[in-house]
Amino acid sequence: MEFQRHLFISYAHIDNVPLSEQQQGWITRFHNTLSAMLNMRLGRKADIWRDSKLAGNDIFADEIVQQFPKTELLISVVTPRYAESEWCTREVEEFCKSAESTGGLVVDNKSRVLKVIKLPVDDEGPLPAVMREALGYPFYEFDEQQVPLELDPAYGEEFTRKYNLKLAKLAYDIAGLIKTIEAPAVVASKPSEAPAAATATSKPAIYLAECSFDRRSAREALESELRLHGYPVLPDIQLPKSEEECIAAVQSFLDRCALSVHLMGAKYGVVPDGPSEKSVTILQNELAIERHKQGGLRRIISLPEGTKSESAAQQEFIERLLKDAELQAGADLVTGEIEELKGVVHAALENLQKPAPPPVEHQGSRLIYLLCDERDRQATIPLRKFLKGRGCDVQIPLFEGDAATVRQNNQDLLAECDGVILFYGAGDEAWKRSIGSELKKAVAYRGAKPPMATYIYLAEPATASKQDLIEMEEPNLINGLQGFPDSEMLKFVSAMEGKGATA
C-alpha cells in the first residue's frame, strides 16, 4: 500500500490557544518542531498535516476522513478536552477503520495510532480502545504539589529542554515506524501477541516495570537505550486499571521475559482498583518474585541511595525493601543513578545471552564459602589450610572480572555451599552489613537446599564493632583476634558434619 502523507495530528482546538500573545499555540509549535526533527531522521521532508480549526471549534469534517486512506500514522494529542470531544475521538475511530483496510492498524507489533499526552485525563473511558491501551508519550510533569504542568517554554528553560528531549524520542519512534510501513512485505499482527517462535539470534525480552512519576525520566532513558540495542521491552500497552486485570496482564508479560527491571522511587505510584490497595510498582515486584521462584527470572531493582518518601506507605516499603531478602529475591539492588543502572542491565543481558556456565565444582564433601575483603586474602590462608586439611573445599570471592560475573559467582557459591564463614578483618562495619544483606538473599538462591551454617570469624585489627560482637555473645562467633582458634574451628567443622548448631 502506497501512502501520500506520513502523519495526521488530531487535537482539540482549545489546546492550541497560546498562553500569551507572544507565543505560538502548543499544537502549532509541536507540529513545527516534530516536522523538523522527523525530516532529519527520515532524510527527506516529512508530510505532516492537521486541521487548522480556523473556526475556533472542533467540527468533524468529512474531507478529513477522505484523507485517512492516504495517511500512514495518526497522533492524538490527549487532554481532558480531547477526551470529552466527540469529534476528536471520532477522528481516531475513522482512522482506525481506514487503517484496517490499508495494511492493518498494527504493523510489526506497533500501532499506527500514537498517543501524545499533553495533560493527564481522569477518565479515558470515552477514548477508543486503541488509545486506552497505548502507553503514550507523556508531555507533562508534576510539580511539588503534584499539579500536572504541560512541557511548555512558558514554564522555563528546563521545561523547554525536556520538551525537546521528548519530541526527539517521539520523532525517532515515528521514523522507525514509517520505515517499517514503507518496507516491503510487512505483516500485520496484534500488539499483545508473542512471536510464534524466537529465532536463534533473537534478543531476550525485558520487563521494564511501570514506575511512579518521579522515576519516569530514568525509565524512559533506559527504555530508549534498550530499544536502540534491539531488545524487546514490555509492557507494550498500558496496564489495566483494575487490579485483577492488571495482575493477569503483568503475569502474561513476565512469562515472555528473561529479565525484569524495577525502578523504585519516593512516590507510592498508581493504585489499581482492587482489594489489596497496593501500588502497581509493589504488585509488579511481587509478581516478578513469583516468576523468579517458578522459572528463574533474573531481576534488577533500582532505588537511588538515600531515597526517602513523604508517603508513610512508600517509606515503609522502602525500608522493607532494603532489609527483607524476600523482596529482593533474585534481584541485584542498584543504588546509583541511571548510568550505573544502564551498566548493570547491559551486564545482566550479556550474561543471559552467554552459554550457561558449568555449575560450581568442589572436590571435598563440604563446600565452604569464605567471604572476605580482598585485603584479607593473605590473612585467610591459615584458615583455608585448616579447612582443607579436614576435607573441606574452600572458595573465596571472585575479586576480578566485570560486575555481572562477580555477582553471578557470588550467587552460585551461596546457592551451592554447605557453610559460610564471614572473615571480619580489614573490612569495616559497613562492609560487614552489606555482606549480611547478601547472606539474607541467599535463601532465594538455594531453593530446596538445606540452610547453610553461617559463622563470623573475627580477625585483626581489633575494633569497637568486633568487641561489641564478643560482649553481646553473638552466636556462631569465632574469635581469632588473639591467634588462630583451633578449638572453635573444630566446632565449625562439627557443624558441617551435622554434629553442631547451624545458623
CORRAKA-V669311 format. One record per backbone hydrogen bond with DSSP energy under -0.5 kcal/mol. NH is the residue of the N-H (numbers start at 1). CO is the residue of the C=O. E is the energy in kcal/mol with one decimal. If there is no record, write none. Layout:
NH CO E
NH CO E
This chain:
4 70 -1.7
5 70 -2.6
6 47 -1.6
7 47 -1.9
8 73 -1.8
9 49 -2.3
10 8 -0.6
10 75 -3.5
15 12 -1.4
16 13 -2.1
17 14 -1.1
18 16 -0.5
23 20 -1.4
29 25 -2.5
30 26 -2.5
31 27 -2.9
32 28 -2.3
33 29 -2.7
34 30 -2.5
35 31 -2.2
36 32 -2.0
37 33 -2.4
38 34 -2.8
39 35 -2.2
40 36 -1.5
41 37 -1.8
42 38 -2.3
43 39 -1.9
44 39 -0.9
48 46 -1.0
49 7 -2.5
51 9 -0.5
52 50 -0.6
56 53 -1.9
59 57 -1.0
60 58 -0.5
64 61 -1.1
65 61 -1.1
66 62 -1.6
67 63 -0.5
67 64 -1.4
68 64 -0.8
68 65 -0.9
69 65 -0.5
70 67 -1.4
71 68 -2.2
72 5 -1.8
73 6 -1.6
74 112 -2.3
75 8 -2.9
76 114 -2.7
77 10 -2.7
77 75 -0.6
78 76 -1.1
78 116 -3.1
83 79 -2.3
84 80 -1.2
85 81 -1.1
85 82 -0.7
86 84 -0.6
89 85 -2.0
90 86 -1.6
91 87 -1.8
92 88 -1.4
93 89 -2.1
94 90 -2.8
95 91 -2.2
96 92 -2.6
97 93 -2.0
98 94 -2.2
99 95 -3.0
100 96 -1.9
101 97 -0.8
101 98 -0.8
102 99 -1.3
104 99 -2.2
107 110 -3.2
108 187 -1.2
110 107 -1.4
112 105 -2.5
114 74 -3.0
114 112 -0.5
116 76 -2.7
116 114 -0.6
117 115 -0.6
117 137 -2.2
118 78 -1.7
118 116 -0.9
119 78 -1.4
127 124 -1.4
131 128 -1.3
132 128 -1.9
133 129 -2.2
134 130 -0.7
137 115 -2.7
138 136 -0.5
139 117 -3.2
141 149 -2.3
143 147 -1.9
146 143 -2.3
148 146 -0.5
149 141 -3.3
151 139 -2.7
152 150 -1.2
155 152 -2.5
156 153 -2.0
160 156 -1.5
161 157 -2.5
162 158 -2.2
163 159 -2.3
164 160 -2.2
165 161 -2.0
166 162 -2.4
167 163 -2.3
168 164 -2.2
169 165 -1.9
170 166 -2.3
171 167 -3.0
172 168 -2.1
173 169 -2.4
174 170 -2.7
175 171 -2.6
176 172 -2.0
177 173 -2.1
178 174 -2.8
179 175 -2.3
180 176 -1.7
181 177 -2.6
182 178 -2.4
183 179 -0.8
183 180 -0.6
189 106 -0.8
193 190 -1.5
202 199 -1.3
206 232 -2.6
207 259 -3.0
208 206 -0.9
208 234 -2.9
209 207 -0.9
209 261 -2.3
215 212 -1.9
216 213 -1.0
219 215 -2.3
220 216 -2.8
221 217 -2.2
222 218 -2.2
223 219 -2.9
224 220 -2.5
225 221 -1.9
226 222 -2.5
227 223 -2.6
228 224 -2.3
229 225 -1.3
230 227 -1.7
231 226 -2.4
234 206 -2.9
238 133 -5.9
243 273 -2.8
246 242 -2.6
247 243 -2.7
248 244 -1.9
249 245 -2.3
250 246 -2.7
251 247 -2.5
252 248 -1.9
253 249 -2.3
254 250 -2.9
255 251 -1.8
256 252 -0.5
256 253 -1.4
257 254 -1.6
258 205 -2.2
259 205 -0.9
260 298 -2.1
261 207 -3.0
262 300 -2.7
263 261 -0.5
264 262 -0.8
264 302 -2.9
272 270 -0.6
272 278 -0.6
273 241 -2.9
274 272 -0.7
280 270 -3.0
283 279 -2.4
284 280 -2.3
285 281 -1.6
286 282 -2.3
287 283 -2.5
288 284 -2.2
289 285 -1.9
290 286 -1.9
291 287 -2.2
292 288 -2.3
293 289 -2.3
294 290 -2.1
295 291 -2.8
296 292 -2.4
297 291 -0.8
298 258 -1.5
299 330 -1.8
300 260 -2.2
301 332 -2.9
302 262 -3.3
303 301 -0.6
303 334 -2.6
305 335 -2.9
307 304 -1.6
311 266 -0.5
312 310 -0.5
315 311 -2.7
316 312 -2.1
317 313 -1.8
318 314 -2.7
319 315 -2.3
320 316 -2.3
321 317 -2.8
322 318 -1.8
323 319 -1.2
324 320 -3.6
325 323 -0.7
327 324 -0.7
328 324 -0.7
328 325 -0.6
329 326 -1.3
331 328 -2.7
332 299 -1.7
334 301 -3.4
334 332 -0.6
335 333 -0.6
341 337 -2.1
342 338 -2.8
343 339 -2.0
344 340 -2.3
345 341 -2.6
346 342 -2.7
347 343 -2.2
348 344 -2.4
349 345 -2.5
350 346 -2.5
351 347 -2.2
352 348 -2.3
353 349 -1.6
354 351 -0.9
365 391 -0.9
366 391 -0.8
368 366 -0.6
368 393 -3.0
369 367 -0.5
369 419 -2.7
370 368 -0.7
370 395 -3.1
371 369 -1.0
371 421 -1.9
372 370 -0.5
376 373 -2.1
377 374 -1.5
380 376 -1.5
381 378 -1.5
384 380 -2.6
385 381 -2.7
386 382 -2.1
387 383 -2.1
388 384 -2.4
389 385 -2.2
390 386 -0.5
390 387 -1.1
391 388 -1.7
392 387 -2.1
393 366 -2.9
394 392 -0.6
395 368 -2.6
397 370 -0.6
399 397 -0.6
406 402 -2.3
407 403 -2.5
408 404 -2.5
409 405 -2.4
410 406 -2.1
411 407 -2.5
412 408 -2.7
413 409 -2.2
414 410 -2.3
415 411 -2.1
416 412 -1.6
417 413 -2.5
418 367 -2.9
419 367 -1.5
420 453 -3.4
421 369 -2.2
422 455 -3.0
423 371 -3.1
423 421 -0.9
424 422 -1.0
424 457 -2.9
425 423 -1.2
432 428 -2.1
433 429 -2.3
434 430 -2.1
435 431 -2.2
436 432 -2.4
437 433 -2.1
438 434 -1.7
439 435 -2.2
440 436 -1.6
441 437 -1.3
442 438 -0.8
443 440 -1.0
444 441 -1.7
445 441 -0.8
446 442 -1.6
447 443 -0.7
449 446 -2.3
453 418 -1.8
455 420 -2.6
456 476 -2.2
457 422 -2.8
458 456 -0.6
458 478 -3.1
459 424 -2.5
467 463 -2.2
468 464 -2.2
469 465 -1.5
470 466 -1.7
471 467 -2.7
472 468 -2.5
473 470 -1.3
474 469 -2.4
477 474 -0.6
478 456 -3.3
479 477 -0.6
480 458 -1.7
480 478 -0.9
483 480 -1.2
486 484 -1.3
489 485 -2.2
490 486 -1.9
491 487 -1.1
492 488 -1.3
493 489 -2.3
494 490 -2.3
495 491 -2.1
496 492 -1.8
497 493 -1.2
498 495 -1.4
499 494 -3.1
500 494 -0.7
